[in-house]
Amino acid sequence: MFVLALVMGPGPGIYLINPDPGDPEALRSIFGMPIIYVWASFWFIVQASAVALSYFLIWKSSPESSETTEA
Amino acid sequence: MNFLLLLAQAQTAVPAENGDTASELSRIGIIVMIVYMIILLALGVIGWMRSSNTEEDFYLAGRGQGFLVTVMTIMATFFSSAAILGIPGNVYKEGVAFVLFTMNLPCAGACIYLLGSKIRRIGQKRKYVTQGDMISDYYGDVPAVRLVVALIGFCYVLPYIIMQIKAGGYLAQGMFPDAADLNIFGHQMPIFQVGATALSLVTMFYVLIGGMRSVAWTDVLQGVLLLSGMLLAAVATIVALGGFGGYFEKVAELPPEALSLPGATGAYPAWKLMTVAVFASIGSLVQPAQWIRMYAASSDAILKKSSLVFAVVLPSCFIFGIMLVALAGRAIYPPEMVDGELVAHSFVGSFDQIVIVMIKEQLPAMMGGVGLVLVAVILVAVLAASMSTADSNLHALSAVFTRDIYDRLLRPSGTQNERAWVSRAVIVVATLLALWLVNAGHENEAFKPLNMIASLMFAAIGFSCQLLPATVDMLFIRKGTRAGVVSGMLAGVATIFLFKLYSPFADSETAQSFTRNLDLGLIGCTVNVIVFVIVSKFTPALDREHIAQLSKDMDGK
């Protein structure tokens, strides 16, 4: 999910919606904001959700140990 | 992260304002600045009073950092004043394409836990202080490993310290453009020198007396200022444009080239942005100061929480904060083409001044006296961002020199007390040397040492990335050899030098075609990994029992 967000957000996936500067008909804005900005915001939310899911479901903190060894 | 380099060019050409507002802002600015400096010094003194006189306390605050301090110090160290100057400056220059740059932040956030937890566990167990301690312990404690790791660390921290001090000078110029020279013991000090000197001496003072504890506590204040400054600037901009409706109308005026990739000057194709998102973020996280912060966290749970907060809060402050200011700035003050080159609007002066110009223009008009205070606070937030980066790197420089060079190579028989004095001497000498270089460079633009260091900063994260293959091998793969890691890192460093600093090659079409489309750190890492793998195949493996023991310590088993 995280890798997908990287490929779709700042990666080549952006070309799915990237407006051609030479095309006057190209869709440049959506909800009043530049389409690339909205796209970046969406994939950022996906990235952040992936980290949140990992935090709650995958990452495990190891039990702490007080034993130490000198380097 | 080439935008970081904009700091080096940060000519704080703030447009002239009407006299009353400017002088009022200068007065308020002085008060806010003095209050801020006093709080920093007080935090430094409190940090010193709470510290014990041990190396572990000076470098790692006794390895007992809690959640708030850990997450704020990691965030404040991650971004320099580029957060308010260089990054919005690039959005102002290139348009919305550079907003995608912020997607490196969740990546860095995730790595705080993925890399940091293992680094913390083994660091705690084996009393590591620097990254050199861990890497050389893993690959066999020979001088070559430690030296190469220290060299990469120096390549990262030195330019950062110097450029943040330089930014302090420019910020002082921006805040007090009409200030007269100060006469200090018969020596005339222009406002640039006053700013650079104040930033460096105050930073030096609290790092010197309180070590990591003071650095981390001041980072909390500086981080809060930085994040709130980023959001505050956005709110002010939207309100000043008449709410979201007015904001959308303004942004709709952006020209087509500012609304698509690869940006107005073609600098950011998708592959470049994606590789920057991965490599610049992780490279910034395995630099010496951040590595020390992993050791300093008191538990895995704290790094886990820090990871989540970093991945959500910092990018939000960019995407829904400071980036909005830069986009509006591009519509209000569109850059101009002069002799075929895109330059900032004449009212703005230089690209990285867009946020400063926007808030100085909008806030006082909108909110009167309160607006002036807010402008001063946001300007101090930029200063805070500079100082939080300078202090962390100064502290890391002292650790790397004392632990990796002095203690292991120059004088292994030195006492802890002696090393404590050496570490403090490094902080003083590094600060004064950096200050001298900055002042000399300001008086003479052709001053070569400073120009060389400014070029080095372009490559700093690329250099830092060369620790990635070794880090990934130690933490997850565990198949590399000592010869493999040393030759891989040297090959990676040489590649960065070749592609960025050795102009006969760096300026060639071949090199340019690579650096235009890919992150510099990735280019270095690719060569690094190839050499690392090949040399590891043909050189003696590390002692399996030694690796098994270290692996247990890293995995917390």
Interface residues (C-beta under 8 A of the other chain):
Chain A: F2 A5 L6 V7 G9 P10 G11 P12 G13 I14 Y15 N18 P19 D20 P21 G22 A26 R28 S29 G32 M33 P34 I35 I36 Y37 A40 S41 W43 F44 Q47 A48 A50 V51 A52 S54 Y55 W59 S61 S62 P63 E64 S65 E67 T68 T69 E70 A71
Chain B: V96 A97 V99 L100 F101 T102 M103 N104 P106 C107 G109 A110 Y113 S117 R121 Q124 K125 R126 K127 Y128 D133 D137 F244 Y247 F248 V251 A252 L254 P256 E257 L259 S260 L261 A270 W271 L273 M274 V276 A277 V278 S299 D300 A301 K304 K305 S307 L308 A311 V312 P315 I319 F320 M323 L327 D553 D555 G556 K557
